Amino acid sequence: MQPAPDPFAQADTHDLVIRAEPTSVRAALLRVTAVAPVADLSADLRATVELVLAEVLNNVAEHAYADNPGHVAVTVALQPGALWCEVVDEGGAMPGGALPDGRLPEMGASDVDLPEGGFGWHLIRLMTRDLQYRRQRGANRLNFIIPLQD
């Protein structure tokens, strides 16, 4: 029996593993946007990828690891019409085992009353498609697609 074809075998893919802390996140964003496949995208699409990954990776550093040491793996793969992304960490699970809904907070609320996950998850949901989260064998796995239409 032949093995199933790997959908990413011929894709332009970039993988990296970083420490889940702000300085490493900033360095990772510079690296991801400076090499293929992201570097080959338009400036607007590179900015979208950078913003989405910044929100996701900073959430991992701040919440999944809660300032404890840990690592996060990032994979981006160019697919027809889309950039497929996966972020994997071994930090704490999402509360309730699900992604925040990403509803915008009511305007006029004080800083103290702003819900966690309001603006960041709203942006992530707005800029991605097929957003999926699962906790599997002690790891958080977040997958999403960024459409490549400007």
Residue pairs with C-beta under 8 A, 6 or more apart in sequence:
7 79
8 77
8 79
8 84
11 37
11 77
11 78
11 79
11 84
12 36
12 37
12 40
12 77
12 78
13 37
13 75
13 76
13 77
13 78
14 32
14 35
14 36
14 37
14 38
14 75
14 76
14 77
15 73
15 74
15 75
16 28
16 31
16 32
16 73
16 74
17 71
17 72
17 73
17 74
18 24
18 25
18 27
18 28
18 57
18 71
18 72
18 74
19 69
19 70
19 71
20 57
20 60
20 61
20 64
20 65
20 69
20 70
20 71
20 72
20 89
20 91
21 61
21 69
22 58
22 61
25 54
25 57
25 58
25 61
28 53
28 57
28 74
29 50
29 53
29 54
29 57
32 38
32 49
32 50
32 53
32 74
32 76
33 39
33 46
33 49
33 50
36 78
37 76
37 77
37 78
37 83
38 46
38 49
38 76
38 83
39 46
40 78
41 49
41 83
41 148
42 150
44 150
45 83
45 146
45 148
45 150
48 127
48 146
49 76
49 83
49 85
49 146
51 123
51 127
52 85
52 123
52 124
52 127
52 128
52 144
52 146
53 74
53 85
53 87
55 120
55 121
55 123
55 124
56 87
56 124
56 142
57 72
57 74
57 87
58 120
59 117
59 120
60 72
60 87
60 89
60 91
60 140
61 67
61 72
63 91
63 92
63 116
64 70
64 89
64 91
64 92
64 140
65 89
65 91
65 92
66 91
66 92
68 91
70 89
70 90
70 91
71 89
71 90
72 87
72 88
72 89
73 86
73 87
73 88
73 89
74 85
74 86
74 87
75 85
75 86
76 83
76 84
76 85
77 83
77 84
77 85
78 84
79 145
81 147
81 148
81 149
82 129
82 145
82 146
82 147
82 148
83 145
83 146
83 148
84 143
84 144
84 145
85 128
85 143
85 144
85 145
85 146
86 141
86 142
86 143
87 140
87 141
87 142
88 139
88 140
88 141
88 142
89 139
89 140
90 138
90 139
90 140
91 140
93 135
93 140
94 100
94 133
94 135
94 140
97 135
98 133
99 121
99 131
99 133
99 142
100 116
100 117
100 121
101 117
101 121
102 117
102 118
102 121
102 122
102 123
102 124
102 125
102 126
103 118
103 122
104 118
104 119
104 122
105 113
105 114
105 115
105 118
105 119
124 131
124 144
125 131
127 146
128 144
128 145
128 146
129 144
129 145
129 146
129 147
130 143
130 144
130 145
131 142
131 143
131 144
132 141
132 142
132 143
132 144
133 140
133 141
133 142
134 140
134 141
135 141
